[in-house]
Amino acid sequence: MICPEWQERQLIPPLNKEVWYELLRLGMDIYDVVYILENGYDCPMGKRRKGIFEKCIRRRDRIIKVVVELKLSKRGVEYWKLRHVGEYGV
């Protein structure tokens, strides 16, 4: 399977079903997540720890938020893990 990239690292599709359900509920896929990471803005919420990035984008009257974490595989390769996708009103 070919995974999309962001900041020269692969974005691995979510392994837990809750994140899959979040994507399905919003009608999104992994490529939409990459689009938000590349074109979104830093979310105004609290600070995340090092290696976790949170980006938001406005869609009609809602704000879509994606959260990814930089991980290291057993082979020493860095990749992005999708942690959360959500939406909230403005």
A tleap script that builds the chain and sets N, CA, C and O, in Angstrom:
source leaprc.protein.ff14SB
mol = sequence {
  NMET ILE CYS PRO GLU TRP GLN GLU ARG GLN
  LEU ILE PRO PRO LEU ASN LYS GLU VAL TRP
  TYR GLU LEU LEU ARG LEU GLY MET ASP ILE
  TYR ASP VAL VAL TYR ILE LEU GLU ASN GLY
  TYR ASP CYS PRO MET GLY LYS ARG ARG LYS
  GLY ILE PHE GLU LYS CYS ILE ARG ARG ARG
  ASP ARG ILE ILE LYS VAL VAL VAL GLU LEU
  LYS LEU SER LYS ARG GLY VAL GLU TYR TRP
  LYS LEU ARG HIE VAL GLY GLU TYR GLY CVAL
}
set mol.1.N position { 0.835 -1.183 0.000 }
set mol.1.CA position { 0.000 0.000 0.000 }
set mol.1.C position { 0.876 1.242 0.000 }
set mol.1.O position { 1.838 1.337 0.762 }
set mol.2.N position { 0.542 2.173 -0.845 }
set mol.2.CA position { 1.290 3.419 -0.920 }
set mol.2.C position { 0.621 4.433 0.000 }
set mol.2.O position { -0.575 4.700 -0.115 }
set mol.3.N position { 1.398 4.985 0.904 }
set mol.3.CA position { 0.891 5.955 1.869 }
set mol.3.C position { 1.294 7.360 1.432 }
set mol.3.O position { 2.396 7.561 0.921 }
set mol.4.N position { 0.411 8.325 1.631 }
set mol.4.CA position { 0.766 9.708 1.293 }
set mol.4.C position { 1.839 10.232 2.232 }
set mol.4.O position { 2.063 9.670 3.304 }
set mol.5.N position { 2.495 11.300 1.832 }
set mol.5.CA position { 3.566 11.875 2.645 }
set mol.5.C position { 3.231 13.294 3.060 }
set mol.5.O position { 2.509 14.012 2.367 }
set mol.6.N position { 3.770 13.683 4.205 }
set mol.6.CA position { 3.724 15.057 4.687 }
set mol.6.C position { 5.067 15.320 5.354 }
set mol.6.O position { 5.515 14.524 6.179 }
set mol.7.N position { 5.706 16.418 5.008 }
set mol.7.CA position { 7.031 16.784 5.505 }
set mol.7.C position { 8.032 15.640 5.310 }
set mol.7.O position { 8.819 15.317 6.200 }
set mol.8.N position { 7.973 15.039 4.118 }
set mol.8.CA position { 8.904 13.986 3.689 }
set mol.8.C position { 8.859 12.723 4.542 }
set mol.8.O position { 9.826 11.962 4.575 }
set mol.9.N position { 7.747 12.496 5.231 }
set mol.9.CA position { 7.550 11.262 6.001 }
set mol.9.C position { 6.169 10.712 5.654 }
set mol.9.O position { 5.234 11.470 5.398 }
set mol.10.N position { 6.054 9.391 5.650 }
set mol.10.CA position { 4.775 8.769 5.312 }
set mol.10.C position { 3.749 8.990 6.415 }
set mol.10.O position { 4.075 8.989 7.602 }
set mol.11.N position { 2.499 9.180 5.994 }
set mol.11.CA position { 1.381 9.256 6.929 }
set mol.11.C position { 0.685 7.908 6.890 }
set mol.11.O position { 0.050 7.550 5.897 }
set mol.12.N position { 0.810 7.169 7.976 }
set mol.12.CA position { 0.253 5.824 8.051 }
set mol.12.C position { -1.236 5.910 8.370 }
set mol.12.O position { -1.625 6.647 9.276 }
set mol.13.N position { -2.080 5.172 7.642 }
set mol.13.CA position { -3.511 5.164 7.965 }
set mol.13.C position { -3.717 4.707 9.412 }
set mol.13.O position { -2.913 3.947 9.951 }
set mol.14.N position { -4.787 5.173 10.023 }
set mol.14.CA position { -5.008 4.848 11.440 }
set mol.14.C position { -5.164 3.350 11.655 }
set mol.14.O position { -5.769 2.647 10.846 }
set mol.15.N position { -4.603 2.878 12.765 }
set mol.15.CA position { -4.698 1.469 13.100 }
set mol.15.C position { -5.837 1.201 14.075 }
set mol.15.O position { -6.293 0.064 14.194 }
set mol.16.N position { -6.301 2.235 14.772 }
set mol.16.CA position { -7.403 1.990 15.692 }
set mol.16.C position { -8.721 2.401 15.045 }
set mol.16.O position { -8.783 3.368 14.287 }
set mol.17.N position { -9.769 1.649 15.359 }
set mol.17.CA position { -11.036 1.847 14.658 }
set mol.17.C position { -11.743 3.142 15.018 }
set mol.17.O position { -12.555 3.625 14.229 }
set mol.18.N position { -11.466 3.721 16.176 }
set mol.18.CA position { -12.107 4.980 16.535 }
set mol.18.C position { -11.729 6.093 15.554 }
set mol.18.O position { -12.579 6.887 15.150 }
set mol.19.N position { -10.450 6.144 15.176 }
set mol.19.CA position { -10.014 7.166 14.223 }
set mol.19.C position { -10.612 6.889 12.841 }
set mol.19.O position { -10.971 7.826 12.129 }
set mol.20.N position { -10.722 5.618 12.455 }
set mol.20.CA position { -11.376 5.276 11.182 }
set mol.20.C position { -12.816 5.766 11.196 }
set mol.20.O position { -13.292 6.331 10.211 }
set mol.21.N position { -13.516 5.550 12.318 }
set mol.21.CA position { -14.909 5.991 12.425 }
set mol.21.C position { -15.015 7.506 12.336 }
set mol.21.O position { -15.952 8.036 11.739 }
set mol.22.N position { -14.049 8.203 12.934 }
set mol.22.CA position { -14.040 9.668 12.843 }
set mol.22.C position { -13.914 10.106 11.384 }
set mol.22.O position { -14.629 11.002 10.936 }
set mol.23.N position { -12.999 9.469 10.645 }
set mol.23.CA position { -12.819 9.800 9.224 }
set mol.23.C position { -14.092 9.501 8.429 }
set mol.23.O position { -14.532 10.325 7.627 }
set mol.24.N position { -14.678 8.331 8.650 }
set mol.24.CA position { -15.882 7.944 7.914 }
set mol.24.C position { -17.048 8.872 8.226 }
set mol.24.O position { -17.799 9.244 7.324 }
set mol.25.N position { -17.210 9.247 9.481 }
set mol.25.CA position { -18.307 10.127 9.888 }
set mol.25.C position { -18.222 11.479 9.185 }
set mol.25.O position { -19.239 12.086 8.849 }
set mol.26.N position { -16.983 11.938 8.969 }
set mol.26.CA position { -16.775 13.226 8.307 }
set mol.26.C position { -16.675 13.107 6.786 }
set mol.26.O position { -16.543 14.113 6.090 }
set mol.27.N position { -16.738 11.873 6.270 }
set mol.27.CA position { -16.649 11.675 4.819 }
set mol.27.C position { -15.264 11.978 4.279 }
set mol.27.O position { -15.131 12.486 3.166 }
set mol.28.N position { -14.230 11.672 5.054 }
set mol.28.CA position { -12.851 11.976 4.672 }
set mol.28.C position { -12.053 10.700 4.482 }
set mol.28.O position { -12.468 9.616 4.890 }
set mol.29.N position { -10.884 10.857 3.844 }
set mol.29.CA position { -9.921 9.769 3.764 }
set mol.29.C position { -8.536 10.305 4.133 }
set mol.29.O position { -8.401 11.469 4.509 }
set mol.30.N position { -7.527 9.473 4.028 }
set mol.30.CA position { -6.171 9.836 4.457 }
set mol.30.C position { -5.603 10.986 3.619 }
set mol.30.O position { -4.784 11.760 4.113 }
set mol.31.N position { -6.027 11.105 2.363 }
set mol.31.CA position { -5.546 12.189 1.506 }
set mol.31.C position { -6.158 13.535 1.913 }
set mol.31.O position { -5.528 14.579 1.743 }
set mol.32.N position { -7.370 13.512 2.443 }
set mol.32.CA position { -7.956 14.734 2.995 }
set mol.32.C position { -7.166 15.205 4.218 }
set mol.32.O position { -7.008 16.405 4.438 }
set mol.33.N position { -6.680 14.265 4.998 }
set mol.33.CA position { -5.861 14.599 6.169 }
set mol.33.C position { -4.579 15.299 5.729 }
set mol.33.O position { -4.180 16.300 6.324 }
set mol.34.N position { -3.933 14.775 4.688 }
set mol.34.CA position { -2.716 15.404 4.167 }
set mol.34.C position { -3.023 16.814 3.667 }
set mol.34.O position { -2.237 17.734 3.891 }
set mol.35.N position { -4.154 16.988 2.997 }
set mol.35.CA position { -4.547 18.311 2.515 }
set mol.35.C position { -4.678 19.291 3.679 }
set mol.35.O position { -4.202 20.423 3.591 }
set mol.36.N position { -5.315 18.867 4.759 }
set mol.36.CA position { -5.479 19.740 5.927 }
set mol.36.C position { -4.132 20.045 6.565 }
set mol.36.O position { -3.892 21.175 6.989 }
set mol.37.N position { -3.247 19.049 6.638 }
set mol.37.CA position { -1.914 19.285 7.212 }
set mol.37.C position { -1.125 20.298 6.381 }
set mol.37.O position { -0.400 21.125 6.934 }
set mol.38.N position { -1.263 20.235 5.067 }
set mol.38.CA position { -0.507 21.134 4.193 }
set mol.38.C position { -1.128 22.524 4.088 }
set mol.38.O position { -0.403 23.512 3.979 }
set mol.39.N position { -2.447 22.616 4.118 }
set mol.39.CA position { -3.131 23.882 3.863 }
set mol.39.C position { -3.819 24.472 5.083 }
set mol.39.O position { -4.312 25.599 5.026 }
set mol.40.N position { -3.863 23.742 6.172 }
set mol.40.CA position { -4.551 24.224 7.358 }
set mol.40.C position { -3.707 25.195 8.164 }
set mol.40.O position { -2.564 25.494 7.819 }
set mol.41.N position { -4.293 25.672 9.232 }
set mol.41.CA position { -3.610 26.602 10.137 }
set mol.41.C position { -3.456 25.944 11.510 }
set mol.41.O position { -4.143 24.973 11.828 }
set mol.42.N position { -2.544 26.488 12.315 }
set mol.42.CA position { -2.359 25.961 13.663 }
set mol.42.C position { -3.617 26.207 14.474 }
set mol.42.O position { -4.135 27.324 14.497 }
set mol.43.N position { -4.105 25.190 15.129 }
set mol.43.CA position { -5.327 25.304 15.912 }
set mol.43.C position { -5.092 26.201 17.126 }
set mol.43.O position { -4.007 26.197 17.708 }
set mol.44.N position { -6.108 26.965 17.501 }
set mol.44.CA position { -5.940 27.888 18.625 }
set mol.44.C position { -6.014 27.228 19.996 }
set mol.44.O position { -5.936 27.923 21.010 }
set mol.45.N position { -6.161 25.924 20.055 }
set mol.45.CA position { -6.259 25.235 21.338 }
set mol.45.C position { -4.904 25.207 22.047 }
set mol.45.O position { -3.944 25.826 21.588 }
set mol.46.N position { -4.834 24.496 23.147 }
set mol.46.CA position { -3.618 24.426 23.946 }
set mol.46.C position { -2.437 23.810 23.231 }
set mol.46.O position { -2.570 23.227 22.155 }
set mol.47.N position { -1.298 23.948 23.840 }
set mol.47.CA position { -0.040 23.461 23.282 }
set mol.47.C position { 0.030 21.943 23.409 }
set mol.47.O position { -0.366 21.381 24.430 }
set mol.48.N position { 0.527 21.292 22.387 }
set mol.48.CA position { 0.743 19.839 22.396 }
set mol.48.C position { 2.213 19.571 22.693 }
set mol.48.O position { 3.067 20.444 22.536 }
set mol.49.N position { 2.484 18.349 23.124 }
set mol.49.CA position { 3.887 18.020 23.412 }
set mol.49.C position { 4.680 17.887 22.115 }
set mol.49.O position { 4.111 17.821 21.026 }
set mol.50.N position { 5.983 17.851 22.251 }
set mol.50.CA position { 6.878 17.789 21.100 }
set mol.50.C position { 6.582 16.542 20.260 }
set mol.50.O position { 6.386 15.450 20.794 }
set mol.51.N position { 6.553 16.729 18.934 }
set mol.51.CA position { 6.314 15.615 18.028 }
set mol.51.C position { 4.853 15.414 17.671 }
set mol.51.O position { 4.531 14.544 16.863 }
set mol.52.N position { 3.958 16.211 18.264 }
set mol.52.CA position { 2.536 16.130 17.940 }
set mol.52.C position { 2.117 17.430 17.281 }
set mol.52.O position { 2.358 18.514 17.814 }
set mol.53.N position { 1.487 17.317 16.113 }
set mol.53.CA position { 1.055 18.489 15.360 }
set mol.53.C position { -0.455 18.471 15.205 }
set mol.53.O position { -1.069 17.424 15.001 }
set mol.54.N position { -1.027 19.645 15.305 }
set mol.54.CA position { -2.478 19.812 15.238 }
set mol.54.C position { -2.766 20.917 14.225 }
set mol.54.O position { -2.295 22.044 14.376 }
set mol.55.N position { -3.529 20.592 13.207 }
set mol.55.CA position { -3.871 21.578 12.175 }
set mol.55.C position { -5.386 21.610 12.003 }
set mol.55.O position { -6.065 20.595 12.157 }
set mol.56.N position { -5.903 22.795 11.682 }
set mol.56.CA position { -7.338 22.994 11.491 }
set mol.56.C position { -7.605 23.626 10.135 }
set mol.56.O position { -6.748 24.288 9.548 }
set mol.57.N position { -8.823 23.401 9.658 }
set mol.57.CA position { -9.275 24.045 8.436 }
set mol.57.C position { -10.773 24.291 8.576 }
set mol.57.O position { -11.486 23.505 9.201 }
set mol.58.N position { -11.231 25.361 8.004 }
set mol.58.CA position { -12.653 25.707 8.102 }
set mol.58.C position { -13.413 25.101 6.921 }
set mol.58.O position { -13.016 25.256 5.767 }
set mol.59.N position { -14.493 24.420 7.226 }
set mol.59.CA position { -15.379 23.840 6.204 }
set mol.59.C position { -16.800 24.298 6.524 }
set mol.59.O position { -17.420 23.830 7.479 }
set mol.60.N position { -17.300 25.220 5.708 }
set mol.60.CA position { -18.592 25.853 5.941 }
set mol.60.C position { -18.635 26.463 7.350 }
set mol.60.O position { -17.813 27.324 7.664 }
set mol.61.N position { -19.560 26.043 8.189 }
set mol.61.CA position { -19.664 26.619 9.527 }
set mol.61.C position { -18.994 25.745 10.591 }
set mol.61.O position { -19.250 25.918 11.782 }
set mol.62.N position { -18.153 24.826 10.179 }
set mol.62.CA position { -17.464 23.904 11.094 }
set mol.62.C position { -15.953 24.041 10.929 }
set mol.62.O position { -15.465 24.518 9.905 }
set mol.63.N position { -15.238 23.621 11.941 }
set mol.63.CA position { -13.779 23.563 11.868 }
set mol.63.C position { -13.367 22.106 12.009 }
set mol.63.O position { -13.762 21.426 12.957 }
set mol.64.N position { -12.573 21.636 11.062 }
set mol.64.CA position { -12.065 20.265 11.073 }
set mol.64.C position { -10.655 20.307 11.645 }
set mol.64.O position { -9.830 21.118 11.224 }
set mol.65.N position { -10.382 19.427 12.608 }
set mol.65.CA position { -9.068 19.356 13.250 }
set mol.65.C position { -8.469 17.973 13.038 }
set mol.65.O position { -9.150 16.961 13.207 }
set mol.66.N position { -7.188 17.934 12.665 }
set mol.66.CA position { -6.456 16.668 12.586 }
set mol.66.C position { -5.240 16.752 13.503 }
set mol.66.O position { -4.601 17.797 13.624 }
set mol.67.N position { -4.941 15.633 14.142 }
set mol.67.CA position { -3.798 15.556 15.056 }
set mol.67.C position { -2.945 14.371 14.624 }
set mol.67.O position { -3.437 13.247 14.529 }
set mol.68.N position { -1.660 14.626 14.361 }
set mol.68.CA position { -0.726 13.565 13.987 }
set mol.68.C position { 0.458 13.573 14.951 }
set mol.68.O position { 0.797 14.594 15.548 }
set mol.69.N position { 1.073 12.398 15.082 }
set mol.69.CA position { 2.223 12.251 15.975 }
set mol.69.C position { 3.382 11.643 15.205 }
set mol.69.O position { 3.201 10.700 14.435 }
set mol.70.N position { 4.567 12.184 15.416 }
set mol.70.CA position { 5.774 11.650 14.788 }
set mol.70.C position { 6.233 10.431 15.575 }
set mol.70.O position { 6.481 10.516 16.778 }
set mol.71.N position { 6.346 9.295 14.889 }
set mol.71.CA position { 6.736 8.039 15.527 }
set mol.71.C position { 7.982 7.485 14.847 }
set mol.71.O position { 8.364 7.931 13.765 }
set mol.72.N position { 8.603 6.518 15.487 }
set mol.72.CA position { 9.790 5.856 14.958 }
set mol.72.C position { 9.502 4.365 14.868 }
set mol.72.O position { 9.142 3.736 15.863 }
set mol.73.N position { 9.662 3.795 13.663 }
set mol.73.CA position { 9.392 2.366 13.480 }
set mol.73.C position { 10.542 1.539 14.061 }
set mol.73.O position { 11.589 2.070 14.431 }
set mol.74.N position { 10.315 0.238 14.130 }
set mol.74.CA position { 11.343 -0.667 14.651 }
set mol.74.C position { 12.580 -0.686 13.759 }
set mol.74.O position { 13.670 -1.036 14.211 }
set mol.75.N position { 12.407 -0.306 12.479 }
set mol.75.CA position { 13.538 -0.253 11.551 }
set mol.75.C position { 14.222 1.104 11.549 }
set mol.75.O position { 15.139 1.338 10.762 }
set mol.76.N position { 13.780 2.003 12.427 }
set mol.76.CA position { 14.414 3.308 12.537 }
set mol.76.C position { 13.925 4.351 11.548 }
set mol.76.O position { 14.603 5.351 11.314 }
set mol.77.N position { 12.760 4.129 10.967 }
set mol.77.CA position { 12.192 5.066 10.001 }
set mol.77.C position { 11.107 5.891 10.688 }
set mol.77.O position { 10.222 5.343 11.344 }
set mol.78.N position { 11.181 7.209 10.531 }
set mol.78.CA position { 10.165 8.076 11.117 }
set mol.78.C position { 8.928 8.104 10.224 }
set mol.78.O position { 9.035 8.084 8.997 }
set mol.79.N position { 7.754 8.150 10.851 }
set mol.79.CA position { 6.495 8.238 10.124 }
set mol.79.C position { 5.485 9.001 10.974 }
set mol.79.O position { 5.684 9.191 12.174 }
set mol.80.N position { 4.397 9.436 10.335 }
set mol.80.CA position { 3.322 10.140 11.026 }
set mol.80.C position { 2.209 9.164 11.340 }
set mol.80.O position { 1.790 8.390 10.480 }
set mol.81.N position { 1.730 9.202 12.573 }
set mol.81.CA position { 0.594 8.387 12.991 }
set mol.81.C position { -0.594 9.326 13.210 }
set mol.81.O position { -0.485 10.306 13.946 }
set mol.82.N position { -1.707 9.031 12.583 }
set mol.82.CA position { -2.916 9.830 12.748 }
set mol.82.C position { -3.542 9.487 14.101 }
set mol.82.O position { -3.895 8.335 14.353 }
set mol.83.N position { -3.676 10.490 14.964 }
set mol.83.CA position { -4.210 10.265 16.310 }
set mol.83.C position { -5.667 10.655 16.454 }
set mol.83.O position { -6.418 10.000 17.177 }
set mol.84.N position { -6.076 11.719 15.770 }
set mol.84.CA position { -7.436 12.210 15.970 }
set mol.84.C position { -7.896 13.040 14.777 }
set mol.84.O position { -7.115 13.776 14.174 }
set mol.85.N position { -9.166 12.907 14.454 }
set mol.85.CA position { -9.816 13.772 13.472 }
set mol.85.C position { -11.147 14.163 14.101 }
set mol.85.O position { -11.902 13.304 14.557 }
set mol.86.N position { -11.426 15.435 14.121 }
set mol.86.CA position { -12.678 15.876 14.733 }
set mol.86.C position { -13.176 17.159 14.123 }
set mol.86.O position { -12.480 17.808 13.342 }
set mol.87.N position { -14.387 17.518 14.488 }
set mol.87.CA position { -14.951 18.783 14.023 }
set mol.87.C position { -15.696 19.448 15.164 }
set mol.87.O position { -16.191 18.786 16.076 }
set mol.88.N position { -15.766 20.746 15.098 }
set mol.88.CA position { -16.536 21.498 16.075 }
set mol.88.C position { -17.049 22.772 15.424 }
set mol.88.O position { -16.516 23.227 14.412 }
set mol.89.N position { -18.080 23.335 16.012 }
set mol.89.CA position { -18.697 24.539 15.475 }
set mol.89.C position { -17.953 25.794 15.855 }
set mol.89.O position { -17.139 25.804 16.779 }
set mol.90.N position { -18.244 26.845 15.132 }
set mol.90.CA position { -17.596 28.118 15.417 }
set mol.90.C position { -18.542 29.022 16.168 }
set mol.90.O position { -18.182 30.150 16.504 }
savepdb mol mol.pdb
quit
